[in-house]
């Protein structure tokens, strides 16, 4: 018997993560700032800071390794 998993997207916005987890966007940002959520920063040309996303792919990998 085998079990299959499907990850629909590797990264989500803080708002989308909040929607999926039924928490506010602010709560998701606070969790990320505390280091509880892995964050991926998309570098933008000519900008010092990029857009930040929750890294679901890394969370999925860590869950499988636990």
mmCIF file of the N, C-alpha and C atoms, coordinates in Angstrom:
data_MODEL
# 
_entry.id   MODEL 
# 
loop_
_atom_site.group_PDB 
_atom_site.id 
_atom_site.type_symbol 
_atom_site.label_atom_id 
_atom_site.label_alt_id 
_atom_site.label_comp_id 
_atom_site.label_asym_id 
_atom_site.label_entity_id 
_atom_site.label_seq_id 
_atom_site.pdbx_PDB_ins_code 
_atom_site.Cartn_x 
_atom_site.Cartn_y 
_atom_site.Cartn_z 
_atom_site.occupancy 
_atom_site.B_iso_or_equiv 
_atom_site.pdbx_formal_charge 
_atom_site.auth_seq_id 
_atom_site.auth_comp_id 
_atom_site.auth_asym_id 
_atom_site.auth_atom_id 
_atom_site.pdbx_PDB_model_num 
ATOM 1   N N  . UNK A 1 1  ? 0.850  -1.177 0.000  1.00 0.00 ? 1  UNK A N  1 
ATOM 2   C CA . UNK A 1 1  ? 0.000  0.000  0.000  1.00 0.00 ? 1  UNK A CA 1 
ATOM 3   C C  . UNK A 1 1  ? 0.895  1.239  0.000  1.00 0.00 ? 1  UNK A C  1 
ATOM 4   N N  . UNK A 1 2  ? 0.545  2.213  -0.784 1.00 0.00 ? 2  UNK A N  1 
ATOM 5   C CA . UNK A 1 2  ? 1.307  3.456  -0.810 1.00 0.00 ? 2  UNK A CA 1 
ATOM 6   C C  . UNK A 1 2  ? 0.357  4.630  -0.573 1.00 0.00 ? 2  UNK A C  1 
ATOM 7   N N  . UNK A 1 3  ? 0.936  5.693  -0.044 1.00 0.00 ? 3  UNK A N  1 
ATOM 8   C CA . UNK A 1 3  ? 0.174  6.899  0.228  1.00 0.00 ? 3  UNK A CA 1 
ATOM 9   C C  . UNK A 1 3  ? 0.760  8.016  -0.610 1.00 0.00 ? 3  UNK A C  1 
ATOM 10  N N  . UNK A 1 4  ? -0.089 8.767  -1.269 1.00 0.00 ? 4  UNK A N  1 
ATOM 11  C CA . UNK A 1 4  ? 0.379  9.888  -2.080 1.00 0.00 ? 4  UNK A CA 1 
ATOM 12  C C  . UNK A 1 4  ? -0.026 11.212 -1.450 1.00 0.00 ? 4  UNK A C  1 
ATOM 13  N N  . UNK A 1 5  ? 0.843  12.185 -1.593 1.00 0.00 ? 5  UNK A N  1 
ATOM 14  C CA . UNK A 1 5  ? 0.578  13.525 -1.097 1.00 0.00 ? 5  UNK A CA 1 
ATOM 15  C C  . UNK A 1 5  ? 0.659  14.492 -2.257 1.00 0.00 ? 5  UNK A C  1 
ATOM 16  N N  . UNK A 1 6  ? -0.107 15.560 -2.174 1.00 0.00 ? 6  UNK A N  1 
ATOM 17  C CA . UNK A 1 6  ? -0.087 16.574 -3.215 1.00 0.00 ? 6  UNK A CA 1 
ATOM 18  C C  . UNK A 1 6  ? -0.013 17.950 -2.566 1.00 0.00 ? 6  UNK A C  1 
ATOM 19  N N  . UNK A 1 7  ? 0.982  18.707 -2.954 1.00 0.00 ? 7  UNK A N  1 
ATOM 20  C CA . UNK A 1 7  ? 1.129  20.076 -2.487 1.00 0.00 ? 7  UNK A CA 1 
ATOM 21  C C  . UNK A 1 7  ? 0.709  20.975 -3.636 1.00 0.00 ? 7  UNK A C  1 
ATOM 22  N N  . UNK A 1 8  ? -0.368 21.750 -3.447 1.00 0.00 ? 8  UNK A N  1 
ATOM 23  C CA . UNK A 1 8  ? -0.906 22.518 -4.577 1.00 0.00 ? 8  UNK A CA 1 
ATOM 24  C C  . UNK A 1 8  ? -0.011 23.675 -5.005 1.00 0.00 ? 8  UNK A C  1 
ATOM 25  N N  . UNK A 1 9  ? 0.679  24.328 -4.072 1.00 0.00 ? 9  UNK A N  1 
ATOM 26  C CA . UNK A 1 9  ? 1.598  25.423 -4.390 1.00 0.00 ? 9  UNK A CA 1 
ATOM 27  C C  . UNK A 1 9  ? 2.753  25.389 -3.396 1.00 0.00 ? 9  UNK A C  1 
ATOM 28  N N  . UNK A 1 10 ? 3.960  25.791 -3.809 1.00 0.00 ? 10 UNK A N  1 
ATOM 29  C CA . UNK A 1 10 ? 5.089  25.766 -2.863 1.00 0.00 ? 10 UNK A CA 1 
ATOM 30  C C  . UNK A 1 10 ? 5.091  26.940 -1.886 1.00 0.00 ? 10 UNK A C  1 
ATOM 31  N N  . UNK A 1 11 ? 4.559  28.083 -2.298 1.00 0.00 ? 11 UNK A N  1 
ATOM 32  C CA . UNK A 1 11 ? 4.549  29.281 -1.465 1.00 0.00 ? 11 UNK A CA 1 
ATOM 33  C C  . UNK A 1 11 ? 3.166  29.908 -1.470 1.00 0.00 ? 11 UNK A C  1 
ATOM 34  N N  . UNK A 1 12 ? 2.787  30.518 -0.335 1.00 0.00 ? 12 UNK A N  1 
ATOM 35  C CA . UNK A 1 12 ? 1.529  31.256 -0.269 1.00 0.00 ? 12 UNK A CA 1 
ATOM 36  C C  . UNK A 1 12 ? 1.773  32.588 0.432  1.00 0.00 ? 12 UNK A C  1 
ATOM 37  N N  . UNK A 1 13 ? 0.912  33.544 0.155  1.00 0.00 ? 13 UNK A N  1 
ATOM 38  C CA . UNK A 1 13 ? 0.985  34.835 0.834  1.00 0.00 ? 13 UNK A CA 1 
ATOM 39  C C  . UNK A 1 13 ? 0.570  34.649 2.293  1.00 0.00 ? 13 UNK A C  1 
ATOM 40  N N  . UNK A 1 14 ? 0.876  35.641 3.097  1.00 0.00 ? 14 UNK A N  1 
ATOM 41  C CA . UNK A 1 14 ? 0.469  35.593 4.499  1.00 0.00 ? 14 UNK A CA 1 
ATOM 42  C C  . UNK A 1 14 ? -1.051 35.563 4.602  1.00 0.00 ? 14 UNK A C  1 
ATOM 43  N N  . UNK A 1 15 ? -1.718 36.309 3.731  1.00 0.00 ? 15 UNK A N  1 
ATOM 44  C CA . UNK A 1 15 ? -3.184 36.326 3.746  1.00 0.00 ? 15 UNK A CA 1 
ATOM 45  C C  . UNK A 1 15 ? -3.748 34.945 3.399  1.00 0.00 ? 15 UNK A C  1 
ATOM 46  N N  . UNK A 1 16 ? -3.184 34.290 2.390  1.00 0.00 ? 16 UNK A N  1 
ATOM 47  C CA . UNK A 1 16 ? -3.663 32.959 1.997  1.00 0.00 ? 16 UNK A CA 1 
ATOM 48  C C  . UNK A 1 16 ? -3.384 31.931 3.079  1.00 0.00 ? 16 UNK A C  1 
ATOM 49  N N  . UNK A 1 17 ? -2.221 32.016 3.694  1.00 0.00 ? 17 UNK A N  1 
ATOM 50  C CA . UNK A 1 17 ? -1.906 31.093 4.792  1.00 0.00 ? 17 UNK A CA 1 
ATOM 51  C C  . UNK A 1 17 ? -2.907 31.295 5.930  1.00 0.00 ? 17 UNK A C  1 
ATOM 52  N N  . UNK A 1 18 ? -3.191 32.558 6.249  1.00 0.00 ? 18 UNK A N  1 
ATOM 53  C CA . UNK A 1 18 ? -4.171 32.850 7.287  1.00 0.00 ? 18 UNK A CA 1 
ATOM 54  C C  . UNK A 1 18 ? -5.543 32.286 6.956  1.00 0.00 ? 18 UNK A C  1 
ATOM 55  N N  . UNK A 1 19 ? -5.953 32.444 5.708  1.00 0.00 ? 19 UNK A N  1 
ATOM 56  C CA . UNK A 1 19 ? -7.252 31.911 5.285  1.00 0.00 ? 19 UNK A CA 1 
ATOM 57  C C  . UNK A 1 19 ? -7.297 30.398 5.457  1.00 0.00 ? 19 UNK A C  1 
ATOM 58  N N  . UNK A 1 20 ? -6.226 29.724 5.016  1.00 0.00 ? 20 UNK A N  1 
ATOM 59  C CA . UNK A 1 20 ? -6.192 28.259 5.099  1.00 0.00 ? 20 UNK A CA 1 
ATOM 60  C C  . UNK A 1 20 ? -6.147 27.755 6.533  1.00 0.00 ? 20 UNK A C  1 
ATOM 61  N N  . UNK A 1 21 ? -5.473 28.477 7.403  1.00 0.00 ? 21 UNK A N  1 
ATOM 62  C CA . UNK A 1 21 ? -5.327 28.051 8.796  1.00 0.00 ? 21 UNK A CA 1 
ATOM 63  C C  . UNK A 1 21 ? -6.387 28.660 9.716  1.00 0.00 ? 21 UNK A C  1 
ATOM 64  N N  . UNK A 1 22 ? -7.234 29.514 9.133  1.00 0.00 ? 22 UNK A N  1 
ATOM 65  C CA . UNK A 1 22 ? -8.298 30.205 9.878  1.00 0.00 ? 22 UNK A CA 1 
ATOM 66  C C  . UNK A 1 22 ? -7.735 31.081 10.993 1.00 0.00 ? 22 UNK A C  1 
ATOM 67  N N  . UNK A 1 23 ? -6.686 31.838 10.620 1.00 0.00 ? 23 UNK A N  1 
ATOM 68  C CA . UNK A 1 23 ? -6.123 32.848 11.504 1.00 0.00 ? 23 UNK A CA 1 
ATOM 69  C C  . UNK A 1 23 ? -6.029 34.150 10.708 1.00 0.00 ? 23 UNK A C  1 
ATOM 70  N N  . UNK A 1 24 ? -5.748 35.232 11.373 1.00 0.00 ? 24 UNK A N  1 
ATOM 71  C CA . UNK A 1 24 ? -5.620 36.497 10.654 1.00 0.00 ? 24 UNK A CA 1 
ATOM 72  C C  . UNK A 1 24 ? -4.270 36.571 9.948  1.00 0.00 ? 24 UNK A C  1 
ATOM 73  N N  . UNK A 1 25 ? -4.203 37.451 8.970  1.00 0.00 ? 25 UNK A N  1 
ATOM 74  C CA . UNK A 1 25 ? -2.937 37.694 8.277  1.00 0.00 ? 25 UNK A CA 1 
ATOM 75  C C  . UNK A 1 25 ? -1.893 38.204 9.268  1.00 0.00 ? 25 UNK A C  1 
ATOM 76  N N  . UNK A 1 26 ? -2.321 39.062 10.185 1.00 0.00 ? 26 UNK A N  1 
ATOM 77  C CA . UNK A 1 26 ? -1.404 39.592 11.199 1.00 0.00 ? 26 UNK A CA 1 
ATOM 78  C C  . UNK A 1 26 ? -0.843 38.476 12.077 1.00 0.00 ? 26 UNK A C  1 
ATOM 79  N N  . UNK A 1 27 ? -1.681 37.510 12.435 1.00 0.00 ? 27 UNK A N  1 
ATOM 80  C CA . UNK A 1 27 ? -1.220 36.384 13.247 1.00 0.00 ? 27 UNK A CA 1 
ATOM 81  C C  . UNK A 1 27 ? -0.189 35.549 12.480 1.00 0.00 ? 27 UNK A C  1 
ATOM 82  N N  . UNK A 1 28 ? -0.414 35.366 11.186 1.00 0.00 ? 28 UNK A N  1 
ATOM 83  C CA . UNK A 1 28 ? 0.542  34.626 10.360 1.00 0.00 ? 28 UNK A CA 1 
ATOM 84  C C  . UNK A 1 28 ? 1.877  35.371 10.303 1.00 0.00 ? 28 UNK A C  1 
ATOM 85  N N  . UNK A 1 29 ? 1.835  36.680 10.155 1.00 0.00 ? 29 UNK A N  1 
ATOM 86  C CA . UNK A 1 29 ? 3.064  37.486 10.131 1.00 0.00 ? 29 UNK A CA 1 
ATOM 87  C C  . UNK A 1 29 ? 3.800  37.407 11.471 1.00 0.00 ? 29 UNK A C  1 
ATOM 88  N N  . UNK A 1 30 ? 3.052  37.435 12.559 1.00 0.00 ? 30 UNK A N  1 
ATOM 89  C CA . UNK A 1 30 ? 3.668  37.333 13.886 1.00 0.00 ? 30 UNK A CA 1 
ATOM 90  C C  . UNK A 1 30 ? 4.357  35.984 14.060 1.00 0.00 ? 30 UNK A C  1 
ATOM 91  N N  . UNK A 1 31 ? 3.712  34.913 13.605 1.00 0.00 ? 31 UNK A N  1 
ATOM 92  C CA . UNK A 1 31 ? 4.319  33.584 13.701 1.00 0.00 ? 31 UNK A CA 1 
ATOM 93  C C  . UNK A 1 31 ? 5.608  33.523 12.891 1.00 0.00 ? 31 UNK A C  1 
ATOM 94  N N  . UNK A 1 32 ? 5.607  34.125 11.716 1.00 0.00 ? 32 UNK A N  1 
ATOM 95  C CA . UNK A 1 32 ? 6.796  34.146 10.873 1.00 0.00 ? 32 UNK A CA 1 
ATOM 96  C C  . UNK A 1 32 ? 7.913  34.950 11.536 1.00 0.00 ? 32 UNK A C  1 
ATOM 97  N N  . UNK A 1 33 ? 7.574  36.096 12.125 1.00 0.00 ? 33 UNK A N  1 
ATOM 98  C CA . UNK A 1 33 ? 8.568  36.927 12.804 1.00 0.00 ? 33 UNK A CA 1 
ATOM 99  C C  . UNK A 1 33 ? 9.195  36.207 13.992 1.00 0.00 ? 33 UNK A C  1 
ATOM 100 N N  . UNK A 1 34 ? 8.419  35.344 14.656 1.00 0.00 ? 34 UNK A N  1 
ATOM 101 C CA . UNK A 1 34 ? 8.919  34.567 15.790 1.00 0.00 ? 34 UNK A CA 1 
ATOM 102 C C  . UNK A 1 34 ? 9.732  33.355 15.339 1.00 0.00 ? 34 UNK A C  1 
ATOM 103 N N  . UNK A 1 35 ? 9.784  33.113 14.029 1.00 0.00 ? 35 UNK A N  1 
ATOM 104 C CA . UNK A 1 35 ? 10.527 31.971 13.513 1.00 0.00 ? 35 UNK A CA 1 
ATOM 105 C C  . UNK A 1 35 ? 9.749  30.671 13.514 1.00 0.00 ? 35 UNK A C  1 
ATOM 106 N N  . UNK A 1 36 ? 8.439  30.749 13.699 1.00 0.00 ? 36 UNK A N  1 
ATOM 107 C CA . UNK A 1 36 ? 7.604  29.552 13.745 1.00 0.00 ? 36 UNK A CA 1 
ATOM 108 C C  . UNK A 1 36 ? 7.186  29.073 12.357 1.00 0.00 ? 36 UNK A C  1 
ATOM 109 N N  . UNK A 1 37 ? 7.293  29.949 11.358 1.00 0.00 ? 37 UNK A N  1 
ATOM 110 C CA . UNK A 1 37 ? 6.942  29.605 9.987  1.00 0.00 ? 37 UNK A CA 1 
ATOM 111 C C  . UNK A 1 37 ? 8.123  29.914 9.076  1.00 0.00 ? 37 UNK A C  1 
ATOM 112 N N  . UNK A 1 38 ? 8.423  29.020 8.132  1.00 0.00 ? 38 UNK A N  1 
ATOM 113 C CA . UNK A 1 38 ? 9.501  29.302 7.192  1.00 0.00 ? 38 UNK A CA 1 
ATOM 114 C C  . UNK A 1 38 ? 9.059  30.324 6.147  1.00 0.00 ? 38 UNK A C  1 
ATOM 115 N N  . UNK A 1 39 ? 9.911  31.292 5.897  1.00 0.00 ? 39 UNK A N  1 
ATOM 116 C CA . UNK A 1 39 ? 9.581  32.377 4.972  1.00 0.00 ? 39 UNK A CA 1 
ATOM 117 C C  . UNK A 1 39 ? 10.529 32.327 3.775  1.00 0.00 ? 39 UNK A C  1 
ATOM 118 N N  . UNK A 1 40 ? 9.959  32.500 2.602  1.00 0.00 ? 40 UNK A N  1 
ATOM 119 C CA . UNK A 1 40 ? 10.725 32.616 1.356  1.00 0.00 ? 40 UNK A CA 1 
ATOM 120 C C  . UNK A 1 40 ? 10.597 34.064 0.907  1.00 0.00 ? 40 UNK A C  1 
ATOM 121 N N  . UNK A 1 41 ? 11.737 34.690 0.607  1.00 0.00 ? 41 UNK A N  1 
ATOM 122 C CA . UNK A 1 41 ? 11.708 36.067 0.122  1.00 0.00 ? 41 UNK A CA 1 
ATOM 123 C C  . UNK A 1 41 ? 12.059 36.086 -1.356 1.00 0.00 ? 41 UNK A C  1 
ATOM 124 N N  . UNK A 1 42 ? 11.119 36.546 -2.159 1.00 0.00 ? 42 UNK A N  1 
ATOM 125 C CA . UNK A 1 42 ? 11.312 36.656 -3.599 1.00 0.00 ? 42 UNK A CA 1 
ATOM 126 C C  . UNK A 1 42 ? 12.046 37.958 -3.876 1.00 0.00 ? 42 UNK A C  1 
ATOM 127 N N  . UNK A 1 43 ? 13.256 37.863 -4.386 1.00 0.00 ? 43 UNK A N  1 
ATOM 128 C CA . UNK A 1 43 ? 14.055 39.055 -4.678 1.00 0.00 ? 43 UNK A CA 1 
ATOM 129 C C  . UNK A 1 43 ? 13.490 39.767 -5.901 1.00 0.00 ? 43 UNK A C  1 
ATOM 130 N N  . UNK A 1 44 ? 13.386 41.067 -5.794 1.00 0.00 ? 44 UNK A N  1 
ATOM 131 C CA . UNK A 1 44 ? 12.884 41.872 -6.897 1.00 0.00 ? 44 UNK A CA 1 
ATOM 132 C C  . UNK A 1 44 ? 14.014 42.750 -7.425 1.00 0.00 ? 44 UNK A C  1 
ATOM 133 N N  . UNK A 1 45 ? 14.192 42.803 -8.728 1.00 0.00 ? 45 UNK A N  1 
ATOM 134 C CA . UNK A 1 45 ? 15.269 43.612 -9.284 1.00 0.00 ? 45 UNK A CA 1 
ATOM 135 C C  . UNK A 1 45 ? 15.144 45.082 -8.904 1.00 0.00 ? 45 UNK A C  1 
ATOM 136 N N  . UNK A 1 46 ? 16.252 45.652 -8.460 1.00 0.00 ? 46 UNK A N  1 
ATOM 137 C CA . UNK A 1 46 ? 16.270 47.064 -8.112 1.00 0.00 ? 46 UNK A CA 1 
ATOM 138 C C  . UNK A 1 46 ? 15.659 47.396 -6.761 1.00 0.00 ? 46 UNK A C  1 
ATOM 139 N N  . UNK A 1 47 ? 15.238 46.395 -6.015 1.00 0.00 ? 47 UNK A N  1 
ATOM 140 C CA . UNK A 1 47 ? 14.622 46.626 -4.704 1.00 0.00 ? 47 UNK A CA 1 
ATOM 141 C C  . UNK A 1 47 ? 15.502 46.008 -3.619 1.00 0.00 ? 47 UNK A C  1 
ATOM 142 N N  . UNK A 1 48 ? 15.555 46.687 -2.485 1.00 0.00 ? 48 UNK A N  1 
ATOM 143 C CA . UNK A 1 48 ? 16.349 46.175 -1.370 1.00 0.00 ? 48 UNK A CA 1 
ATOM 144 C C  . UNK A 1 48 ? 15.679 44.961 -0.727 1.00 0.00 ? 48 UNK A C  1 
ATOM 145 N N  . UNK A 1 49 ? 14.364 45.033 -0.582 1.00 0.00 ? 49 UNK A N  1 
ATOM 146 C CA . UNK A 1 49 ? 13.619 43.919 -0.003 1.00 0.00 ? 49 UNK A CA 1 
ATOM 147 C C  . UNK A 1 49 ? 12.646 43.367 -1.035 1.00 0.00 ? 49 UNK A C  1 
ATOM 148 N N  . UNK A 1 50 ? 12.441 42.061 -0.953 1.00 0.00 ? 50 UNK A N  1 
ATOM 149 C CA . UNK A 1 50 ? 11.503 41.427 -1.871 1.00 0.00 ? 50 UNK A CA 1 
ATOM 150 C C  . UNK A 1 50 ? 10.182 41.107 -1.185 1.00 0.00 ? 50 UNK A C  1 
ATOM 151 N N  . UNK A 1 51 ? 9.339  40.419 -1.912 1.00 0.00 ? 51 UNK A N  1 
ATOM 152 C CA . UNK A 1 51 ? 8.063  39.975 -1.355 1.00 0.00 ? 51 UNK A CA 1 
ATOM 153 C C  . UNK A 1 51 ? 8.303  38.728 -0.518 1.00 0.00 ? 51 UNK A C  1 
ATOM 154 N N  . UNK A 1 52 ? 7.586  38.621 0.591  1.00 0.00 ? 52 UNK A N  1 
ATOM 155 C CA . UNK A 1 52 ? 7.746  37.473 1.481  1.00 0.00 ? 52 UNK A CA 1 
ATOM 156 C C  . UNK A 1 52 ? 6.523  36.573 1.400  1.00 0.00 ? 52 UNK A C  1 
ATOM 157 N N  . UNK A 1 53 ? 6.801  35.282 1.423  1.00 0.00 ? 53 UNK A N  1 
ATOM 158 C CA . UNK A 1 53 ? 5.769  34.257 1.346  1.00 0.00 ? 53 UNK A CA 1 
ATOM 159 C C  . UNK A 1 53 ? 6.035  33.182 2.396  1.00 0.00 ? 53 UNK A C  1 
ATOM 160 N N  . UNK A 1 54 ? 5.000  32.463 2.788  1.00 0.00 ? 54 UNK A N  1 
ATOM 161 C CA . UNK A 1 54 ? 5.159  31.290 3.642  1.00 0.00 ? 54 UNK A CA 1 
ATOM 162 C C  . UNK A 1 54 ? 5.595  30.132 2.747  1.00 0.00 ? 54 UNK A C  1 
ATOM 163 N N  . UNK A 1 55 ? 6.658  29.450 3.140  1.00 0.00 ? 55 UNK A N  1 
ATOM 164 C CA . UNK A 1 55 ? 7.228  28.358 2.359  1.00 0.00 ? 55 UNK A CA 1 
ATOM 165 C C  . UNK A 1 55 ? 6.555  27.035 2.751  1.00 0.00 ? 55 UNK A C  1 
ATOM 166 N N  . UNK A 1 56 ? 5.465  26.702 2.072  1.00 0.00 ? 56 UNK A N  1 
ATOM 167 C CA . UNK A 1 56 ? 4.737  25.466 2.363  1.00 0.00 ? 56 UNK A CA 1 
ATOM 168 C C  . UNK A 1 56 ? 5.536  24.229 1.993  1.00 0.00 ? 56 UNK A C  1 
ATOM 169 N N  . UNK A 1 57 ? 6.345  24.328 0.949  1.00 0.00 ? 57 UNK A N  1 
ATOM 170 C CA . UNK A 1 57 ? 7.141  23.178 0.522  1.00 0.00 ? 57 UNK A CA 1 
ATOM 171 C C  . UNK A 1 57 ? 8.108  22.759 1.628  1.00 0.00 ? 57 UNK A C  1 
ATOM 172 N N  . UNK A 1 58 ? 8.738  23.719 2.265  1.00 0.00 ? 58 UNK A N  1 
ATOM 173 C CA . UNK A 1 58 ? 9.662  23.401 3.358  1.00 0.00 ? 58 UNK A CA 1 
ATOM 174 C C  . UNK A 1 58 ? 8.910  22.849 4.560  1.00 0.00 ? 58 UNK A C  1 
ATOM 175 N N  . UNK A 1 59 ? 7.744  23.403 4.858  1.00 0.00 ? 59 UNK A N  1 
ATOM 176 C CA . UNK A 1 59 ? 6.933  22.880 5.962  1.00 0.00 ? 59 UNK A CA 1 
ATOM 177 C C  . UNK A 1 59 ? 6.544  21.425 5.705  1.00 0.00 ? 59 UNK A C  1 
ATOM 178 N N  . UNK A 1 60 ? 6.182  21.127 4.465  1.00 0.00 ? 60 UNK A N  1 
ATOM 179 C CA . UNK A 1 60 ? 5.797  19.769 4.067  1.00 0.00 ? 60 UNK A CA 1 
ATOM 180 C C  . UNK A 1 60 ? 6.984  18.820 4.240  1.00 0.00 ? 60 UNK A C  1 
ATOM 181 N N  . UNK A 1 61 ? 8.163  19.241 3.777  1.00 0.00 ? 61 UNK A N  1 
ATOM 182 C CA . UNK A 1 61 ? 9.379  18.434 3.885  1.00 0.00 ? 61 UNK A CA 1 
ATOM 183 C C  . UNK A 1 61 ? 9.713  18.156 5.351  1.00 0.00 ? 61 UNK A C  1 
ATOM 184 N N  . UNK A 1 62 ? 9.642  19.187 6.184  1.00 0.00 ? 62 UNK A N  1 
ATOM 185 C CA . UNK A 1 62 ? 9.951  19.033 7.591  1.00 0.00 ? 62 UNK A CA 1 
ATOM 186 C C  . UNK A 1 62 ? 8.963  18.089 8.275  1.00 0.00 ? 62 UNK A C  1 
ATOM 187 N N  . UNK A 1 63 ? 7.708  18.151 7.883  1.00 0.00 ? 63 UNK A N  1 
ATOM 188 C CA . UNK A 1 63 ? 6.702  17.268 8.461  1.00 0.00 ? 63 UNK A CA 1 
ATOM 189 C C  . UNK A 1 63 ? 6.975  15.810 8.105  1.00 0.00 ? 63 UNK A C  1 
ATOM 190 N N  . UNK A 1 64 ? 7.418  15.569 6.885  1.00 0.00 ? 64 UNK A N  1 
ATOM 191 C CA . UNK A 1 64 ? 7.713  14.200 6.466  1.00 0.00 ? 64 UNK A CA 1 
ATOM 192 C C  . UNK A 1 64 ? 8.959  13.639 7.168  1.00 0.00 ? 64 UNK A C  1 
ATOM 193 N N  . UNK A 1 65 ? 9.895  14.528 7.522  1.00 0.00 ? 65 UNK A N  1 
ATOM 194 C CA . UNK A 1 65 ? 11.130 14.099 8.165  1.00 0.00 ? 65 UNK A CA 1 
ATOM 195 C C  . UNK A 1 65 ? 10.986 13.923 9.663  1.00 0.00 ? 65 UNK A C  1 
ATOM 196 N N  . UNK A 1 66 ? 9.912  14.465 10.236 1.00 0.00 ? 66 UNK A N  1 
ATOM 197 C CA . UNK A 1 66 ? 9.730  14.412 11.701 1.00 0.00 ? 66 UNK A CA 1 
ATOM 198 C C  . UNK A 1 66 ? 9.356  13.018 12.173 1.00 0.00 ? 66 UNK A C  1 
# 
